[in-house]
Amino acid sequence: MKVINYISIFLTLVSFSALAQEIDRSVIGVTGSEGSNGNTIVTSTIGETVIQTLDNAPYFYTQGFQQPVRIQDLIFYDITVEPASCIGQNNGFARIENITGCSGPYTILWSNGKTGSFNGNLGAGEYFVQITSSDNCTSQNYNFTVGTISNEPCILKFYSGITPNADGINDKWVIDNIEAFPENEVNIFNRLGNRIYKATNYNNNNVVWSGQNLSGGNSPSDTYFFVFEASGVIEKGWIELTR
């Protein structure tokens, strides 16, 4: 049985948004007497300079920006990218989580025009995402690539035998690349043409044949015959069940 390992790309990103403004610095506050003489102390704080003259009649003036300036805003978020199963299949996805920074709620825009935290049905290719906060912080575009798990076209492969003896090997009937055909129907028949199993949206996981019949009992060792239908595709073949 062929086993494919799925690999997710998980990143934590920090995006910067700068508010470009040039504001002339000017005097914004004066107290005390201009006729004072004495020692001068210059101190600095964020965005302004304070000059203080010390004597019996101190004189202060503050020189700085007349309005607050936001120098830099940060948007933090996590992105997970899941590859498509094979070439030609659009079942990859990207998801944004854990957004912080600036003020929510946030608007998420993807390069394919979708919005929201989840972007599904992605084929292999290049994409980007941009996030904007409610107070107009905008992240830099994050470019990402959706790859493929298999470098081969999405071709269904049907295995011809199962041994459902609970040893973890070939206990279930697996169809390779079934992810490319999520809307499907599987019917299995015995030698007499009687249907012993039927499933909709077979997926190799929770919808899978492991030798059971329609009533939930175990079918005996024998050769069975399947019909698979999905999106205009019809495949037929046989399965050898050995207990």
C-alpha positions as CSV (number, residue, x, y, z in Angstrom):
1,M,0.0,0.0,0.0
2,K,1.4,3.3,-1.0
3,V,1.7,5.9,1.8
4,I,2.0,9.6,1.1
5,N,3.2,12.0,3.8
6,Y,1.6,15.4,3.8
7,I,3.8,18.3,4.6
8,S,2.5,21.6,5.9
9,I,4.5,24.9,5.8
10,F,3.9,26.9,9.0
11,L,5.4,30.4,9.4
12,T,5.1,33.2,11.8
13,L,5.3,36.6,10.1
14,V,5.9,40.1,11.2
15,S,4.8,42.8,8.7
16,F,5.7,46.4,9.0
17,S,3.6,49.4,8.0
18,A,5.2,52.9,8.0
19,L,3.2,56.1,8.0
20,A,5.3,58.5,5.8
21,Q,5.0,62.0,7.1
22,E,7.4,65.0,7.2
23,I,6.4,67.5,9.9
24,D,8.5,70.6,10.7
25,R,9.5,70.8,14.3
26,S,8.5,74.0,16.1
27,V,8.0,75.5,19.5
28,I,4.8,74.1,21.1
29,G,5.0,75.3,24.7
30,V,6.6,78.2,26.6
31,T,6.6,78.9,30.4
32,G,8.5,81.2,32.7
33,S,10.4,84.5,32.2
34,E,12.4,85.2,29.0
35,G,14.7,87.5,31.0
36,S,16.2,84.7,33.0
37,N,19.9,83.9,33.0
38,G,21.5,80.8,34.3
39,N,22.6,77.3,33.5
40,T,20.9,75.5,30.5
41,I,19.9,71.8,30.5
42,V,18.9,70.0,27.3
43,T,17.0,66.7,27.7
44,S,15.5,64.5,25.0
45,T,12.3,62.5,24.9
46,I,10.6,60.6,22.1
47,G,9.6,63.2,19.4
48,E,10.7,66.3,21.2
49,T,13.5,68.3,22.9
50,V,13.1,70.1,26.1
51,I,15.4,73.0,27.0
52,Q,15.3,74.3,30.5
53,T,17.1,77.4,31.9
54,L,17.7,77.3,35.6
55,D,17.9,80.4,37.9
56,N,15.6,82.2,40.3
57,A,13.0,82.7,37.5
58,P,13.2,79.6,35.3
59,Y,12.2,79.7,31.7
60,F,11.1,76.6,29.8
61,Y,10.3,76.0,26.2
62,T,9.6,72.8,24.4
63,Q,10.5,72.2,20.8
64,G,9.1,69.2,19.0
65,F,6.4,67.9,16.7
66,Q,3.0,69.6,16.8
67,Q,1.2,66.3,16.4
68,P,2.0,62.7,17.2
69,V,3.6,60.7,14.4
70,R,3.2,56.9,14.2
71,I,6.7,55.8,13.1
72,Q,6.0,52.1,12.7
73,D,3.2,49.6,13.2
74,L,3.5,45.9,13.4
75,I,1.1,43.1,12.3
76,F,1.9,39.6,13.5
77,Y,0.3,36.5,12.1
78,D,0.8,32.8,11.4
79,I,0.3,31.2,7.9
80,T,0.0,27.5,7.1
81,V,0.4,26.3,3.5
82,E,-0.8,22.9,2.4
83,P,0.3,21.5,-1.0
84,A,-2.0,20.0,-3.6
85,S,-2.0,16.3,-3.8
86,C,-0.7,16.0,-7.4
87,I,-0.3,17.9,-10.6
88,G,-3.5,19.3,-11.9
89,Q,-5.4,19.0,-8.6
90,N,-6.7,22.1,-6.8
91,N,-6.9,20.8,-3.3
92,G,-4.1,22.8,-1.6
93,F,-4.9,25.6,0.8
94,A,-3.4,28.5,2.9
95,R,-4.7,29.6,6.2
96,I,-4.0,32.7,8.4
97,E,-4.2,32.5,12.1
98,N,-3.3,34.4,15.3
99,I,-3.3,37.9,13.9
100,T,-2.1,40.6,16.4
101,G,-0.9,44.1,16.2
102,C,-2.6,47.4,15.4
103,S,-6.3,47.2,15.9
104,G,-8.8,44.5,14.7
105,P,-10.9,43.5,13.1
106,Y,-8.6,42.7,10.1
107,T,-9.2,42.4,6.4
108,I,-7.4,39.6,4.6
109,L,-7.0,39.8,0.9
110,W,-5.4,37.0,-1.2
111,S,-3.9,37.4,-4.7
112,N,-6.6,35.2,-6.3
113,G,-9.3,37.7,-5.1
114,K,-10.5,35.7,-2.1
115,T,-10.9,37.2,1.4
116,G,-11.0,35.8,4.8
117,S,-8.6,33.7,6.8
118,F,-8.9,30.5,4.7
119,N,-8.0,30.2,1.0
120,G,-8.9,26.7,-0.3
121,N,-9.0,24.9,-3.6
122,L,-5.5,26.0,-4.6
123,G,-3.5,24.4,-7.3
124,A,0.3,24.5,-7.6
125,G,1.5,28.1,-8.1
126,E,2.6,31.4,-6.6
127,Y,0.3,33.5,-4.4
128,F,0.5,36.3,-1.9
129,V,-1.6,37.7,1.0
130,Q,-2.0,41.1,2.5
131,I,-3.6,42.0,5.8
132,T,-5.1,45.4,6.7
133,S,-6.2,46.4,10.2
134,S,-9.2,48.6,11.1
135,D,-6.9,51.5,11.8
136,N,-5.4,51.2,8.4
137,C,-2.1,49.4,9.2
138,T,-1.3,47.4,6.0
139,S,1.1,44.5,6.0
140,Q,3.6,43.9,3.3
141,N,2.6,41.3,0.7
142,Y,3.7,37.9,1.8
143,N,4.5,35.7,-1.2
144,F,4.2,31.9,-0.9
145,T,4.2,28.8,-3.1
146,V,1.7,26.0,-3.2
147,G,3.5,22.9,-4.3
148,T,2.4,19.3,-4.9
149,I,2.9,16.2,-2.9
150,S,3.3,14.1,-6.0
151,N,5.1,15.3,-9.2
152,E,2.8,13.1,-11.3
153,P,-0.6,13.9,-12.7
154,C,-3.6,12.9,-10.6
155,I,-4.3,9.4,-11.8
156,L,-6.5,7.0,-9.8
157,K,-4.8,3.7,-8.8
158,F,-6.9,0.8,-7.5
159,Y,-5.3,-2.0,-5.5
160,S,-6.4,-5.5,-6.2
161,G,-6.2,-7.1,-2.7
162,I,-6.8,-6.6,1.0
163,T,-6.1,-8.7,4.0
164,P,-8.3,-7.4,6.9
165,N,-6.7,-9.2,9.7
166,A,-6.0,-6.2,11.9
167,D,-2.2,-6.3,11.5
168,G,-2.1,-2.8,10.1
169,I,-1.0,-3.9,6.6
170,N,-3.5,-3.9,3.7
171,D,-6.4,-3.9,6.2
172,K,-8.3,-1.4,4.0
173,W,-8.9,-1.0,0.3
174,V,-7.0,2.1,-0.7
175,I,-7.5,4.2,-3.9
176,D,-4.5,6.4,-4.6
177,N,-5.2,10.0,-5.5
178,I,-8.8,9.7,-4.3
179,E,-8.4,13.3,-3.0
180,A,-8.6,14.5,-6.5
181,F,-12.1,13.1,-6.9
182,P,-13.9,13.8,-3.5
183,E,-17.4,13.5,-4.9
184,N,-17.6,9.8,-5.9
185,E,-19.5,6.6,-5.4
186,V,-18.1,3.1,-4.9
187,N,-20.1,-0.1,-5.3
188,I,-18.6,-3.6,-4.6
189,F,-20.3,-6.8,-5.7
190,N,-19.8,-10.5,-5.1
191,R,-19.5,-13.2,-7.8
192,L,-23.3,-13.5,-8.0
193,G,-23.6,-9.8,-8.8
194,N,-25.1,-8.9,-5.4
195,R,-24.0,-5.6,-4.0
196,I,-22.2,-6.1,-0.7
197,Y,-20.9,-2.6,-0.2
198,K,-21.9,1.0,-1.2
199,A,-20.2,4.3,-0.3
200,T,-20.5,7.9,-1.3
201,N,-17.5,10.2,-1.1
202,Y,-15.0,7.3,-0.5
203,N,-11.9,8.8,1.1
204,N,-9.6,6.0,2.4
205,N,-10.2,7.2,5.9
206,N,-13.5,7.2,7.6
207,V,-15.3,6.1,4.4
208,V,-13.4,3.0,3.4
209,W,-14.0,-0.7,2.7
210,S,-12.2,-3.2,5.0
211,G,-14.2,-6.3,4.0
212,Q,-17.5,-5.4,5.6
213,N,-20.9,-6.1,4.0
214,L,-24.0,-3.9,3.9
215,S,-25.2,-5.2,7.2
216,G,-21.8,-4.5,8.9
217,G,-20.7,-8.1,9.1
218,N,-17.5,-9.6,7.6
219,S,-17.5,-10.7,4.0
220,P,-15.8,-14.1,3.5
221,S,-12.5,-14.5,1.6
222,D,-13.3,-14.3,-2.1
223,T,-12.9,-12.3,-5.3
224,Y,-15.1,-9.2,-5.4
225,F,-15.8,-6.7,-8.2
226,F,-15.9,-2.9,-7.9
227,V,-17.4,0.0,-9.8
228,F,-16.0,3.5,-9.2
229,E,-17.8,6.6,-10.5
230,A,-16.8,10.3,-10.2
231,S,-17.1,13.4,-12.4
232,G,-17.7,11.4,-15.6
233,V,-15.0,8.8,-14.7
234,I,-16.1,5.2,-14.4
235,E,-13.5,2.5,-13.4
236,K,-14.1,-1.2,-12.9
237,G,-12.0,-4.0,-11.5
238,W,-11.6,-6.8,-9.0
239,I,-10.4,-7.1,-5.4
240,E,-9.2,-10.3,-3.8
241,L,-10.2,-10.4,-0.1
242,T,-8.1,-12.8,2.0
243,R,-8.8,-13.4,5.7
